[in-house]
Amino acid sequence: MDGNAPKFLSASTIEKDKVEDLNGEDIGHIEELMIDLDFGTVAYAALSFKDKLFAVPWEALSLKEGEHRFVFHHDRSLLEESEGFDKDNWPLSNERKWLTDVYAKYGFAPYWEK
């Protein structure tokens, strides 16, 4: 992002924003942002893809300026090979082991270990 890109956005502004893959193809939208209350940061974005939700580290997404869209910086096959979760059966938000595995899948160190 350049110097003119927004540095702060409300969660409600981001929710439902479309997400595209590296080829510019739509893959879904941001359903929710999950906030870690202990650390005061976005723990992950719940990405709606093919009728399921997928926890995606915030670092795996970037704003496509001026378009209310985000770019997913991984191949969509990573989502296709993942289980995801049902909209009515979210993972327990206090399970750091689960979130550690999510971050590892996308090649990021968990923010609480930095």
C-alpha positions as CSV (number, residue, x, y, z in Angstrom):
1,M,0.0,0.0,0.0
2,D,1.2,3.5,-0.7
3,G,1.2,6.4,1.7
4,N,-2.4,7.4,0.7
5,A,-3.9,4.0,1.7
6,P,-6.0,4.0,4.8
7,K,-4.3,2.9,8.0
8,F,-7.4,2.2,9.9
9,L,-10.8,0.7,8.9
10,S,-13.7,-0.3,10.9
11,A,-14.5,-4.0,11.1
12,S,-18.0,-3.3,9.7
13,T,-16.4,-1.7,6.7
14,I,-14.3,-4.8,6.0
15,E,-17.0,-7.4,6.6
16,K,-18.5,-8.6,3.3
17,D,-15.6,-7.2,1.3
18,K,-14.8,-9.4,-1.6
19,V,-11.5,-11.4,-1.7
20,E,-9.7,-12.3,-4.8
21,D,-6.8,-14.7,-5.5
22,L,-3.4,-13.8,-7.0
23,N,-4.9,-14.1,-10.5
24,G,-7.6,-11.5,-9.7
25,E,-10.4,-14.1,-9.6
26,D,-13.1,-13.8,-6.9
27,I,-12.8,-16.5,-4.3
28,G,-15.3,-15.2,-1.6
29,H,-15.7,-12.5,1.0
30,I,-14.7,-11.7,4.5
31,E,-17.5,-12.9,6.7
32,E,-16.1,-11.7,10.1
33,L,-12.9,-10.4,11.7
34,M,-12.1,-12.3,14.9
35,I,-10.4,-10.1,17.5
36,D,-8.0,-11.4,20.2
37,L,-9.1,-9.5,23.3
38,D,-5.9,-10.4,25.2
39,F,-3.6,-8.9,22.5
40,G,-5.9,-6.3,21.0
41,T,-5.3,-7.5,17.4
42,V,-7.1,-9.2,14.6
43,A,-6.6,-12.9,15.2
44,Y,-7.9,-14.0,11.8
45,A,-10.4,-13.2,9.1
46,A,-13.2,-15.7,8.6
47,L,-13.2,-16.0,4.8
48,S,-16.3,-17.3,3.2
49,F,-15.3,-19.7,0.3
50,K,-17.4,-22.4,-1.3
51,D,-20.2,-22.4,1.4
52,K,-17.7,-22.8,4.3
53,L,-15.6,-20.5,6.4
54,F,-11.8,-20.6,6.6
55,A,-9.7,-18.9,9.2
56,V,-7.1,-16.8,7.4
57,P,-4.3,-14.9,9.2
58,W,-4.7,-11.2,8.7
59,E,-1.2,-11.1,7.2
60,A,-2.3,-13.4,4.4
61,L,-4.6,-10.6,3.0
62,S,-3.9,-7.1,1.8
63,L,-6.3,-4.3,0.8
64,K,-6.7,-3.6,-2.9
65,E,-6.8,0.1,-2.7
66,G,-9.9,2.0,-3.8
67,E,-11.9,-1.2,-4.5
68,H,-13.2,-2.5,-1.2
69,R,-11.5,-5.8,-2.0
70,F,-8.7,-7.8,-0.5
71,V,-6.1,-10.0,-2.2
72,F,-5.4,-13.5,-0.7
73,H,-1.7,-14.0,-1.0
74,H,-1.8,-17.7,-1.4
75,D,-3.0,-20.1,-4.1
76,R,-6.7,-20.9,-3.7
77,S,-5.8,-24.6,-3.7
78,L,-4.7,-24.0,-0.1
79,L,-8.3,-23.3,0.8
80,E,-9.6,-26.1,-1.4
81,E,-7.4,-28.6,0.5
82,S,-8.5,-27.3,3.9
83,E,-11.4,-28.4,5.9
84,G,-12.8,-25.1,6.9
85,F,-15.7,-24.9,9.3
86,D,-19.5,-24.6,9.1
87,K,-21.1,-21.2,9.7
88,D,-23.1,-22.7,12.5
89,N,-20.1,-24.5,14.2
90,W,-17.2,-22.1,14.7
91,P,-14.0,-23.4,16.3
92,L,-13.5,-22.5,19.9
93,S,-11.9,-19.1,19.9
94,N,-9.8,-19.7,23.0
95,E,-7.9,-22.7,21.4
96,R,-4.4,-21.3,20.7
97,K,-3.3,-24.8,19.4
98,W,-5.9,-24.7,16.6
99,L,-4.9,-21.1,15.7
100,T,-1.2,-22.0,15.8
101,D,-1.9,-24.7,13.2
102,V,-3.8,-22.2,11.1
103,Y,-0.9,-19.7,11.1
104,A,1.6,-22.5,10.2
105,K,-0.6,-23.6,7.3
106,Y,-0.2,-20.1,5.8
107,G,3.5,-19.8,6.7
108,F,3.2,-17.2,9.5
109,A,4.4,-17.2,13.1
110,P,1.5,-16.6,15.4
111,Y,1.4,-12.9,16.6
112,W,1.5,-14.0,20.3
113,E,4.9,-15.6,19.7
114,K,6.5,-12.6,18.2
